Amino acid sequence: MKKLMVIVLTGCVFVISQGFREVAADEDETHGIPLSKLAGTFSETVHGSVALCFEHAEPSPLAKCGSTGSIVVPLTILDVGVATRDANGNGCTTLTETEADFPVDVSPPAVFVIHVVSKDKNYDPTTGTSDGSFTSYFGGKCNGATFDSTGATVASTGTYHYAVSNKGKQIDFILTALTNPVDAVGDFSVSGIDLRE
């Protein structure tokens, strides 16, 4: 009989301890996802549209939007690449981007590689949301979440907002500001998704 009681009590303790573990896990989830849990490597896809301004005269370099003689060209963009984040909300992303004028026509799209350096500003683990800033570059290279700026030139700067889901495995984001060194960016609508690899 004592053996039976010990077996029953041991079983009860095991079941109760499992229950406490599940409650503790649920409590961790109710406190949100810590920023450190977002560290790692993600595949990234970005898509949207951007209005770029050019000088109307050949060779049609970028021009400040609204300047005399400037014209606006609507573009669709698609980026695919890899993003790496550290535990402090710093990131570096390498993307291959295509830009096509809209509506699409017989001209070929522009295709190039860019590196995007990002920094989260006010991450809220309870909601899994944050704002941040970024700078994109032609040249240079990502080394994990850090950027080697050797040979790099600034392509654009801006800000973003994101929301985390799927226990930190997915980050959906939108750009909230976008500019380049000559103020040639007009209207834009750009969003993307990071999926943990």
PLY file of the C-alpha trace (Angstrom):
ply
format ascii 1.0
element vertex 197
property float x
property float y
property float z
element edge 196
property int vertex1
property int vertex2
end_header
0.00 0.00 0.00
2.86 2.41 0.83
4.40 1.65 -2.57
1.10 2.47 -4.26
0.85 5.79 -2.33
4.42 6.72 -3.31
3.69 5.95 -6.99
0.44 7.98 -6.87
2.15 10.93 -5.11
5.08 10.83 -7.53
2.61 10.88 -10.43
0.75 13.83 -8.90
3.98 15.78 -8.35
4.99 15.14 -11.99
1.60 16.31 -13.30
1.61 19.39 -11.06
5.18 20.31 -12.06
4.21 20.02 -15.73
1.25 22.32 -15.05
3.53 24.88 -13.36
5.88 24.78 -16.34
2.97 25.42 -18.73
1.69 28.28 -16.56
5.19 29.77 -16.41
5.46 29.51 -20.21
2.07 31.19 -20.59
3.13 33.96 -18.20
6.28 34.54 -20.24
4.15 34.90 -23.37
1.82 37.38 -21.65
4.85 39.54 -20.83
5.66 39.63 -24.52
8.70 38.89 -26.60
11.99 40.37 -25.39
14.10 42.23 -27.96
16.91 39.72 -27.45
14.64 36.96 -28.80
14.59 38.76 -32.17
18.34 38.24 -32.62
19.25 35.95 -35.50
18.92 35.54 -39.24
15.74 36.18 -41.23
14.81 35.95 -44.90
13.41 39.29 -46.02
11.01 40.26 -48.80
10.11 43.90 -49.49
7.66 45.24 -52.07
5.94 48.49 -52.91
6.00 51.58 -55.04
8.08 54.75 -55.02
7.95 57.99 -56.98
11.44 59.11 -58.02
12.19 62.52 -59.51
14.61 63.04 -62.39
15.83 65.97 -64.46
13.86 66.10 -67.69
17.02 66.70 -69.77
19.43 63.89 -70.75
21.19 62.08 -69.12
18.28 62.45 -66.63
20.04 62.30 -63.24
18.04 62.27 -60.02
16.62 65.67 -59.12
14.96 67.23 -56.10
11.23 66.57 -56.34
9.35 69.75 -57.28
12.42 71.48 -58.68
12.15 73.28 -62.02
12.34 70.84 -64.92
12.00 67.72 -62.79
9.72 64.86 -63.75
8.25 62.12 -61.59
8.64 58.45 -62.51
6.53 55.93 -60.57
8.42 52.71 -59.80
7.49 49.34 -58.39
10.15 47.70 -56.25
10.78 44.16 -55.11
13.60 43.15 -52.77
14.70 39.71 -51.58
17.55 39.06 -49.18
18.83 38.12 -45.74
18.64 40.20 -42.55
20.67 39.61 -39.40
19.70 41.21 -36.08
21.56 41.36 -32.76
20.09 41.30 -29.24
20.12 45.13 -29.04
17.95 45.79 -32.11
20.79 46.53 -34.55
20.56 44.93 -37.96
22.23 44.60 -41.33
20.41 43.34 -44.42
21.71 42.48 -47.87
19.05 42.76 -50.58
18.82 42.30 -54.32
16.38 44.91 -55.60
14.50 45.27 -58.86
12.91 48.57 -59.86
10.49 48.76 -62.79
8.70 51.84 -64.06
4.94 51.71 -63.73
2.98 50.75 -65.64
5.48 48.12 -66.74
6.62 48.40 -70.35
9.35 47.15 -72.70
12.22 48.79 -70.80
14.20 46.40 -68.55
14.09 46.81 -64.79
17.05 48.15 -62.83
18.62 45.40 -60.69
21.21 46.04 -57.97
22.39 44.97 -54.52
21.92 47.21 -51.47
22.85 46.88 -47.81
20.50 48.28 -45.18
21.72 49.17 -41.68
18.91 49.48 -39.12
18.48 50.42 -35.46
15.32 49.90 -33.38
14.39 52.92 -31.23
11.58 52.06 -28.82
10.81 48.34 -28.81
7.81 47.38 -26.64
8.02 43.69 -25.66
4.38 43.65 -24.54
3.03 44.56 -27.98
6.01 43.38 -30.03
6.15 46.70 -31.87
8.91 49.19 -32.54
9.98 52.13 -34.61
13.48 52.54 -35.96
15.75 54.20 -38.45
17.74 52.87 -41.39
20.38 53.83 -43.92
20.80 51.91 -47.16
24.09 51.76 -49.06
25.53 50.83 -52.41
28.79 49.01 -51.66
30.16 47.90 -48.34
29.06 44.59 -46.84
27.19 43.08 -43.91
29.14 41.05 -41.37
26.29 39.59 -39.34
24.41 42.51 -37.78
27.29 44.95 -38.30
28.21 46.85 -41.47
31.62 47.28 -43.07
31.29 50.66 -44.82
34.47 50.30 -46.90
33.63 51.62 -50.38
30.00 52.36 -49.46
27.88 55.33 -50.53
24.54 56.28 -49.01
21.56 55.43 -51.21
18.71 56.40 -48.87
17.68 56.96 -45.26
14.39 56.66 -43.47
12.32 55.24 -40.65
10.14 52.18 -40.18
7.55 50.63 -37.89
7.19 46.90 -37.27
5.10 44.30 -35.44
6.36 40.91 -34.28
4.26 37.73 -34.44
4.58 33.95 -34.34
6.65 34.01 -31.11
9.36 36.18 -32.68
9.64 34.21 -35.92
7.94 36.86 -38.10
8.39 40.63 -38.33
6.04 42.67 -40.56
7.18 46.22 -41.31
6.36 49.37 -43.25
8.50 52.37 -44.13
7.28 55.55 -42.49
9.84 57.94 -44.01
12.13 57.65 -47.03
14.56 60.10 -48.57
17.84 60.14 -50.48
20.79 62.57 -50.59
19.24 64.74 -53.34
15.62 64.63 -52.02
14.52 62.79 -55.18
11.94 60.60 -53.41
8.29 61.61 -53.64
5.36 59.50 -52.53
5.98 55.88 -51.49
4.24 52.81 -50.14
6.68 50.09 -49.07
6.20 47.11 -46.76
7.97 43.86 -46.04
8.25 40.72 -43.98
11.12 39.01 -42.17
10.81 35.26 -41.53
13.22 33.46 -39.22
15.32 30.94 -41.08
0 1
1 2
2 3
3 4
4 5
5 6
6 7
7 8
8 9
9 10
10 11
11 12
12 13
13 14
14 15
15 16
16 17
17 18
18 19
19 20
20 21
21 22
22 23
23 24
24 25
25 26
26 27
27 28
28 29
29 30
30 31
31 32
32 33
33 34
34 35
35 36
36 37
37 38
38 39
39 40
40 41
41 42
42 43
43 44
44 45
45 46
46 47
47 48
48 49
49 50
50 51
51 52
52 53
53 54
54 55
55 56
56 57
57 58
58 59
59 60
60 61
61 62
62 63
63 64
64 65
65 66
66 67
67 68
68 69
69 70
70 71
71 72
72 73
73 74
74 75
75 76
76 77
77 78
78 79
79 80
80 81
81 82
82 83
83 84
84 85
85 86
86 87
87 88
88 89
89 90
90 91
91 92
92 93
93 94
94 95
95 96
96 97
97 98
98 99
99 100
100 101
101 102
102 103
103 104
104 105
105 106
106 107
107 108
108 109
109 110
110 111
111 112
112 113
113 114
114 115
115 116
116 117
117 118
118 119
119 120
120 121
121 122
122 123
123 124
124 125
125 126
126 127
127 128
128 129
129 130
130 131
131 132
132 133
133 134
134 135
135 136
136 137
137 138
138 139
139 140
140 141
141 142
142 143
143 144
144 145
145 146
146 147
147 148
148 149
149 150
150 151
151 152
152 153
153 154
154 155
155 156
156 157
157 158
158 159
159 160
160 161
161 162
162 163
163 164
164 165
165 166
166 167
167 168
168 169
169 170
170 171
171 172
172 173
173 174
174 175
175 176
176 177
177 178
178 179
179 180
180 181
181 182
182 183
183 184
184 185
185 186
186 187
187 188
188 189
189 190
190 191
191 192
192 193
193 194
194 195
195 196
